[in-house]
Amino acid sequence: MASDGEESTQMARDESTRLQCRFYEEQYPNPESMVMVKVINIADMAAEVILLEYNDIEGMILHSELSRRRIRSIKKLIRVNKLEVVSVLRVDKKKGYIDLSKRRVSPDDVIKCEERYNKAKAVHSVLRHVADMHHLWLEDLCKKVAWPLYRKHGHAFDAFTKSLLPEGDDRYEDVFAGLDISPEVKHSIVTYIKRRLAPKPIKIRADIDVTCFAYEGIEAVRAALQAGLETPCSSEVEIKLIAPPMYVVTTNTLEQDIGIENLNQVIERIRARIVASEGRLEVKMEPKVVSQRDEADLQAMIKRIEEENEEVDGDAPEDA
């Protein structure tokens, strides 16, 4: 019979694993599948890694599987703590060996695996938070929520996003109906999904030059830009002067394709109006999603232009 001390140790050990669980229902990945790993050690013959989607079980990448080219420096190919997309070669479930390859991964494989991993990581984060909040075992919650949603919807993340839609939307679905969870747990999951996964607006921007050297001149440019602003769009559009004849057209939207389409419609409407006035429009940058760095570069350019246009004392004519 176990002593009180042994029972306390066992309870502590069990509690320490309460929030540990793999992302997917399968305990091991399938051969030829792509997985995300973290490098934990680089030995003489192989790199040791942990499989992040499978509760950090260990795997091995032989140096011969790092690159198709001749290896001159291991450090240039792989580094400790770096995340890598690798292909599964062999899985020995009895011995727990997983052989992996980096050289058999294509750029397309990397993109697809990163997208799947990021979505699965977001799902796991939501359920881990809820399990911690309600003092549940994460694996039990995954069995009741995540894994059934993976089976039904292809990816649990896609099911989560459906629950974010307004109930009047044709795509809305109560994805948690019929799952073996309490109303309190369901409420916590939905609430945290809205906080954690709600889509954030993205900024779409295009740069254009608009000129008119005909009689109407600047009035024609102003009228063309106003026509662009009056284009029926699903998102609000702004047009800002950078420095004649350059203008920046922007919109904030939740859906990238729709935002780009909106800006293209605005640009074409401006073009039609300015061409009718014998002017011209040139697209300097096609509509695209812009990053914070892009915006910082734009603001720096605006500031530089403003400083160049400012009058300084030396510009003023001397008194006769």
C-alpha positions in Angstrom: 0.0 0.0 0.0 1.4 3.4 -1.0 2.3 5.8 1.8 0.9 9.3 2.1 4.1 10.7 0.7 4.0 8.5 -2.4 0.3 9.4 -3.0 1.1 13.1 -2.7 4.0 12.7 -5.2 1.8 10.8 -7.6 -0.9 13.5 -7.4 1.6 16.2 -8.0 3.1 14.3 -11.0 -0.4 13.9 -12.5 -1.3 17.5 -11.9 1.9 18.6 -13.7 0.7 16.9 -16.8 -2.9 18.1 -16.7 -2.4 20.8 -19.3 -0.2 18.7 -21.6 -1.6 17.1 -24.7 -0.9 16.6 -28.4 -2.8 18.7 -30.9 -4.3 15.9 -32.9 -6.2 12.6 -32.1 -3.4 10.5 -33.6 -0.6 9.9 -31.1 2.1 9.8 -33.8 2.3 11.4 -37.2 2.0 9.3 -40.4 5.0 8.6 -42.6 5.5 11.2 -45.4 3.5 13.8 -43.5 4.9 17.2 -42.7 5.4 18.3 -39.1 6.7 21.3 -37.2 9.6 20.6 -34.9 11.9 22.5 -32.6 15.6 21.8 -32.6 16.9 21.0 -29.1 20.4 19.6 -29.8 22.8 19.1 -32.6 25.0 16.0 -32.2 27.8 14.6 -34.3 25.5 12.4 -36.5 22.1 14.0 -36.1 19.9 16.8 -34.9 17.6 16.0 -32.0 14.2 17.7 -32.2 10.8 17.7 -30.5 7.5 17.5 -32.4 5.5 20.5 -31.3 2.2 19.1 -32.5 2.6 15.8 -30.8 3.2 16.9 -27.2 7.0 17.3 -27.7 7.8 13.7 -28.4 11.4 13.4 -29.7 12.6 12.8 -33.2 15.9 12.7 -35.1 17.2 14.3 -38.3 20.3 12.6 -39.6 22.8 15.0 -41.0 22.4 13.3 -44.4 18.7 14.3 -44.3 19.4 18.0 -43.7 20.1 19.1 -47.3 20.3 17.8 -50.9 23.5 19.7 -51.3 26.9 19.0 -49.9 27.0 20.2 -46.3 29.8 22.6 -45.5 28.5 24.0 -42.3 25.8 22.4 -40.1 25.2 25.7 -38.3 24.1 27.3 -41.6 21.4 24.6 -42.1 20.0 24.2 -38.6 20.2 25.8 -35.2 19.2 25.0 -31.7 15.8 26.4 -30.7 14.8 27.1 -34.3 11.5 25.8 -35.7 11.7 23.7 -38.8 9.2 22.0 -41.1 10.3 18.4 -41.7 9.0 15.3 -43.4 8.4 12.1 -41.4 10.4 9.1 -42.8 9.7 6.4 -40.2 7.8 5.9 -37.0 8.6 3.1 -34.6 5.7 3.3 -32.1 7.1 0.5 -29.9 10.5 2.0 -29.5 9.3 5.6 -29.9 11.8 6.4 -32.7 10.8 9.0 -35.3 13.1 9.6 -38.2 12.7 12.9 -40.0 14.1 14.7 -43.0 14.6 18.4 -43.8 15.9 17.9 -47.3 12.7 16.3 -48.6 10.6 19.3 -47.8 9.6 21.7 -50.7 8.8 25.4 -50.3 5.1 24.6 -50.8 5.3 22.0 -48.0 6.6 24.6 -45.7 3.8 27.1 -46.4 1.1 24.4 -46.0 2.6 23.0 -42.8 3.1 26.4 -41.2 -0.5 27.4 -42.0 -1.8 24.2 -40.5 0.4 24.4 -37.5 -0.5 28.0 -36.7 -4.2 27.2 -36.9 -3.8 24.1 -34.7 -1.7 26.0 -32.2 -4.5 28.6 -31.9 -7.1 25.9 -31.3 -4.8 24.3 -28.7 -4.3 27.6 -27.0 -8.0 28.2 -26.6 -8.7 24.8 -25.1 -5.6 25.0 -22.8 -6.9 28.3 -21.5 -10.4 26.9 -20.9 -9.0 23.7 -19.3 -6.9 25.8 -16.9 -9.9 28.0 -16.1 -12.2 25.1 -15.2 -9.5 22.9 -13.8 -10.0 20.2 -16.5 -7.7 17.8 -18.1 -6.6 19.2 -21.5 -6.6 15.8 -23.1 -10.2 15.2 -22.0 -11.3 18.6 -23.5 -9.5 17.8 -26.7 -11.3 14.4 -26.9 -14.6 16.1 -26.4 -14.1 19.3 -28.5 -11.1 19.6 -30.8 -10.8 16.1 -32.2 -14.5 15.7 -33.1 -14.3 19.1 -34.8 -11.2 18.0 -36.7 -13.1 14.9 -37.9 -16.2 16.9 -39.0 -14.8 20.1 -40.3 -11.3 19.1 -41.5 -9.7 21.5 -39.1 -11.0 22.6 -35.7 -9.9 26.2 -36.4 -12.3 26.3 -39.4 -15.1 25.2 -37.0 -14.1 27.9 -34.5 -14.2 30.6 -37.2 -17.8 29.6 -38.1 -18.9 30.2 -34.6 -17.6 33.8 -34.9 -20.0 34.7 -37.7 -23.3 36.5 -36.9 -26.1 34.0 -36.4 -28.0 35.4 -39.4 -25.0 34.6 -41.7 -25.6 31.5 -43.9 -22.2 30.3 -43.0 -22.8 30.4 -39.3 -23.0 27.1 -37.4 -23.3 26.2 -33.8 -20.3 23.9 -34.0 -20.4 23.0 -30.3 -24.0 21.6 -30.5 -24.0 17.9 -29.5 -20.6 17.9 -28.0 -20.2 16.4 -24.5 -19.4 19.7 -22.7 -21.3 21.7 -20.0 -22.9 25.1 -20.9 -20.3 26.8 -18.7 -17.4 25.3 -20.6 -19.1 26.0 -24.0 -19.6 29.7 -22.9 -15.9 29.9 -21.9 -14.7 28.5 -25.2 -16.9 30.8 -27.3 -16.0 33.8 -25.2 -12.2 33.1 -25.5 -12.5 32.4 -29.2 -14.1 35.8 -29.8 -11.2 37.4 -27.8 -8.4 35.3 -29.2 -9.4 34.5 -32.8 -11.7 37.3 -33.9 -10.3 38.6 -37.2 -8.5 41.9 -37.1 -8.8 44.5 -39.8 -6.0 44.6 -42.4 -4.9 47.7 -44.3 -4.9 47.6 -48.1 -3.0 50.3 -49.9 -2.3 51.5 -53.5 -0.1 54.3 -54.7 -1.2 56.3 -57.8 0.0 59.3 -59.8 -2.9 61.5 -61.2 -2.1 64.3 -63.6 -3.9 66.6 -65.9 -2.2 69.3 -68.1 -5.3 70.3 -69.9 -7.3 73.5 -69.2 -9.2 72.0 -66.2 -5.9 71.1 -64.6 -6.1 70.6 -60.8 -9.8 70.9 -60.8 -10.0 67.8 -63.1 -7.7 65.9 -60.7 -9.9 66.9 -57.7 -13.1 65.9 -59.5 -11.5 62.5 -60.4 -10.4 61.8 -56.9 -13.9 62.7 -55.6 -15.4 60.3 -58.1 -13.2 57.6 -56.7 -14.3 58.3 -53.1 -17.9 58.0 -54.3 -17.4 54.5 -55.6 -19.8 52.1 -54.0 -17.6 49.9 -51.7 -18.1 47.5 -48.9 -15.4 49.2 -46.9 -14.5 52.9 -46.4 -11.8 54.3 -48.7 -9.5 57.2 -48.1 -7.3 59.1 -50.5 -4.4 61.2 -49.3 -2.0 63.5 -51.1 1.6 62.6 -50.6 3.2 65.1 -53.0 1.8 66.1 -56.4 1.0 64.1 -58.4 1.3 61.1 -56.0 -1.7 59.9 -53.9 -2.2 57.0 -51.6 -5.5 55.1 -51.6 -6.2 53.0 -48.5 -9.0 50.9 -46.9 -9.3 48.8 -43.8 -11.1 45.4 -44.2 -11.5 42.0 -42.7 -11.2 40.3 -46.0 -8.1 40.8 -48.1 -9.6 39.9 -51.5 -12.6 42.2 -51.0 -10.4 45.1 -49.9 -8.1 44.7 -53.0 -11.2 44.5 -55.3 -12.6 47.7 -53.7 -9.4 49.7 -54.3 -9.2 48.4 -57.9 -12.7 49.7 -58.5 -11.8 53.1 -57.0 -8.7 53.4 -59.2 -10.6 52.5 -62.3 -13.3 55.1 -61.6 -10.6 57.7 -61.0 -8.9 56.7 -64.3 -12.1 56.9 -66.3 -12.9 60.4 -64.9 -9.4 61.8 -65.4 -9.0 60.4 -68.9 -12.2 62.0 -69.9 -10.6 65.3 -68.9 -7.5 64.5 -71.0 -5.5 63.6 -67.9 -3.8 60.3 -67.0 -3.5 57.9 -64.0 -0.5 55.7 -63.4 -0.5 53.0 -60.7 2.8 53.1 -58.9 2.0 50.3 -56.4 -0.8 47.8 -57.0 -3.3 47.3 -54.1 -1.8 45.1 -51.5 -1.8 44.4 -47.8 0.7 46.7 -46.1 2.7 46.0 -42.9 3.6 48.3 -40.1 7.0 48.7 -41.7 5.4 49.7 -45.0 3.4 52.4 -43.1 6.4 53.6 -41.2 8.3 53.9 -44.5 5.4 55.9 -46.0 5.3 58.2 -43.0 9.1 58.7 -43.2 8.7 59.6 -46.9 5.9 62.1 -46.1 8.0 63.7 -43.4 11.0 64.0 -45.7 8.9 65.6 -48.5 7.4 68.1 -46.0 10.9 69.0 -44.7 12.2 69.5 -48.3 9.2 71.8 -49.0 9.6 74.0 -45.9 11.1 77.4 -46.5 14.3 78.2 -44.6 15.9 81.5 -43.9 18.3 81.2 -46.8 15.4 80.8 -49.3 14.1 84.3 -48.7 15.3 87.0 -51.1 17.8 89.5 -49.6 16.5 93.1 -49.1 17.8 95.4 -51.7 
